C-alpha cells in the first residue's frame, strides 16, 4: 500500500493530482489524515476540506510500500509527526517509494534519506536537502526517491510515480488520457 499523508495546510493540487492519477493507474493508495483529534478530515491551504480514506492510527505498517508527502504549510505538521516519520522510515528500510513535493522534500533531507541522491524542491528549501545533489528540474527521480518542485509540477510528479510503480507505458497512456501536453 502507498500512503499519502495529509495534514491541515496541505497544498491541494500536490495531494489530489497524485492520488487521482495513481488510482487511475491501479495503484493501491490511501490518503491518511494527520490530525491531533484522530479524525479523517483535513483542510488544505486554500480552504478545501478533504475527508481522507483513513486516520493516521489506521495505517497498516506491515503493508507500507511507499509514502507520498505533499507540500504547502502543512508539511511542517508532517515533519513533526513521529508516526509519519516512522512510516517514512519503514518505507525507506524496505526500499519503497519515498515521494515528496514542494517543501516536503526537506522532510526527507532532514532525516537523511537524500544523502548522495539527486533531488529538487520548492525554491528556498534547498538548504534542507541535506546531502543531496540539488537540481532544479520539475521532477527528479533517483532510485525509489521522487521529488518535485511545487503545485504546477503535480501531474508530472504523479506520472513519475506511475512510471516507477507500474510502467512508463502506463504513465504515457494516462498522460494522453488526461491531455497532458
N, C-alpha and C positions, 0 to 999 in steps of 0.2 A: 504494500500500500504506500502511495505517495501522500504525504500530509502537507497541506498548505496552512500555515499559521497566520491568523488574523487577529490583531489587537485594535482597540479603538484608535483611530487616526491613520489606519492603513490607507494606502493610495488605491483607489477603487480600480482603475484600469490595470494596475500591476497585479491585482489579485484575480479579478473576474476574467480577463482575457486568457490567462494561462489555464484557469480552471475550466473554462468553456472549451478551449481548443484541445486540452488533454482528454477531456471526456469525449469529444468528437472522435479522437484517435483511439478510444477504447482503453485508455489508461485508468487504472484504479486509483482515484484521487479523491480525497475528502478534505473539505475545509474545516479548520479547527478554530474555535473561538478561544482566545486567550483573555479571559475575563476574571477579575477578582471574585465576582459573585458566582462563578462557575456556570454561568448561563451560556446560551448559544448565539446571542445577538450582539453584534458589534457595529459600530458606526464609523464609516470611512472619513477621510479628511475633508470630504466635500459633502458631508451630512447624509450620505446614502447609507441606509440601515440594511444590514445583511444578516440573515439567520444562517449560521453555519451548520454543516452536517452534524458535527459533534462538538462537545465541550472538551477542553484540554484534558480533563481527567478520564476521558473515554478513549484516548489514544492507546492503541494496542502496540506496545513497544516491541513485541515479538514480530509484528508484521511490518515494521518500518523498512521500506526500500528506498526511501528518499524523502527530502523535505524541500519546501518552497517557502522563501521568506520575502514577502513584498515590502516595499519601502513606504515612504510617507512618514509623518511624525510618529506613527505607531510602531515603527521599527525599534524605537528605544524601549518600548514595553516588551518586545520580543527578546531584546538583548538582556533585559533584567529578569526574565523568567527562567529560573533554574530548570523547570520542566521542559521548556523549549530547547534550552541548551543541551539538556540530556538527550532529547530526541535527535538533535543535530549530531551529537557525539555517537549515538547508536548508528545513524545513517553513515557517518564517516567511517566508523570501525568496520562496517560491512561493505565498504566501497560503493555505497549507494549514492544516489543523486543528491548533490548539495547545490540548490539553485537559489540565487538571491538577486534582487534588482533594486536599483536606485541607491538608497542609503544602506540597505540591508547587507550588501557585501561586507560592510565594516564589521558585522557580527561574525562573519566567517574569518575575517582578518584578525580581529581582536582575540579570537580563540584558536589561532594557529592553523587554520585549515587552508590558508592561501600561500603558505610558505613554499617558495620555489615554483609557484604556479603563475600563469597569466590570468589577469582579472581586470575588470572595469567596474565603475560605479558612477553615481551622480557626482558631477563636479563639486569639489570641496571636501569629499570624503576619502580622497586618495591616501591621505596620511594614516588612515586606519586600516589599510590593506596590508598589514604587516607581513613582510617577506615576499610579497607578490611583485611580479613584473607588471606594472600598471600600464594598461593600454587604453586607448580612447575610442575603440570600436563600439558599435551599438550593442553587440553581444559577444562575449568571449567564452569559449568552451576550452577547458583544459582537463582532460580525463573526465571524471564524473562531476566536476565542478563547472557550473554555468552561471555567469554573472552578466548583468545588463545595466544600462545607464539610467533608464527612467521610464515614465509613463508612455512616452512616444515609441519606446522600443519593446513594449509589452507583447506585441504579436510576434516579432522575430524571436524574442525570448522564449515564448511558448513553442514556436516552431522548432527552435533548437532543442528544447526538451523532448519533443516528439521524435525528432531525428535521432537523438541519443537513446531514448527508451524503446522506440519502435523501429523506425527506419527513415532514411532520407526521402525515400519514395512516398511514404505516407505523409510526411511533413509537406512535401511538394504538392501532393494531391489536395490536402486540406488548404494549403495556401491558395490553390486555384479555386477551390470551392468558395472561399470567402472573398475572392477577388483581391487578394493581397498582391500588390504590384511592386 
